[in-house]
Amino acid sequence: MQLLKLCVLGAALAVFPAAAGQVNEMVMPTEVGEIVLTLEECPVKNDYGFNYYGYATEKGADNHFGCWNADNAIVQIWFINENVVGIYKKELFKPRLGV
């Protein structure tokens, strides 16, 4: 799982120096909000390899909570309440820097 963290966030850490802030989340804008990947542990135990917490925002609606994983060039996020898996290109996610 440490390798997974490096795959998704490693490039962001190399591009953005520590003085600029710490990468806490990776974000992909959508037409109605954004999809956010965190390094927090997935609160739902599962056997599918979705180990990290993520969510999608939607203007005027509650957040859609999920858990995610990444492999090669894709990110998969399992939206728990909807029981749907979204698949996205890893390159669409950009770092959100903490201050």
N, C-alpha and C positions, 0 to 999 in steps of 0.2 A: 504494500500500500504506500510505502514511502516513495516508490518509483512513480506511482500515480500522481502524487502531489508534485513531484518534479516535472512530470510530463505536462501537467495543466498549468502550473504556476511558475515553473522554472524559467521560462523565457521572459516572463514579466519581471521577475526578480533581477535578471541579467540586464534588462533594458532600463529599468528604473532603479537608480541607486538608493541605498538605504536612507540617505539624507532626505530624499524626496518623500519618504513615508513608507509604511509597511503595506504590502498587498494583503488585504483581508478578504476580498471577494473578487470574483470574475463575473462580468456582467455582459449580457447581450441584449441590446434594445430590441423591442418588438413593436408591432403596429399599435398595441394597446397598453404597453408597459415595458417590463423587462424580465429576463430570466437571470437569476442570481445563483451562483455557485459559491459555497463556503467550504471551509475545511473543518467545520464542526461535525461531530459524529452524527450519523443518521439516527434519529430517535426511535425508528422502527426496525426491530431486528428482522433480517430477511436473509434468505439463502441465494439471492440473485446477484450479489456483489455491489449493491447500491450502498456504499459505506459512508457517504458524506451528505450533509444536509444542503438542500437547495430550495428555491421557491420561485414562483412567477408572480409578478404583480399585474394587475389589470385595473385601469382607471374605473372607479365607481363600483368595484367588487372586492371581496375578500381575497387575500393572497391564496395561491394554490401551492400547498406545501408538498415537498417531495424529497427524494434522495437520489443521488447521482453517482455515476462512475464514468471513466473515460478509458478509451482504448484506441491507440494509434491516432487517427485523425478525427474521431467522433467523440461526442459527449452524449450520454444517455441519461435522461432524468425521468424517474418514475414519480408521477403525480399521484400521491397515495389516495386521496379522496375520490379522484376520478378513475383510479386504477388504469391509467394510460401511461405509456412510455413515449416520450418525445426524443427524437434523435437529431442532433445538430452538429454542424462542422465545428471542430474545436477552435479554428481560427476566428470564428465570429465573436468569441468571448474576449473581452478586454479587461485589464485590471482596474479595480476601483481602489485607489490608494487611501489608507487610513492616515489620520493626522495625529 
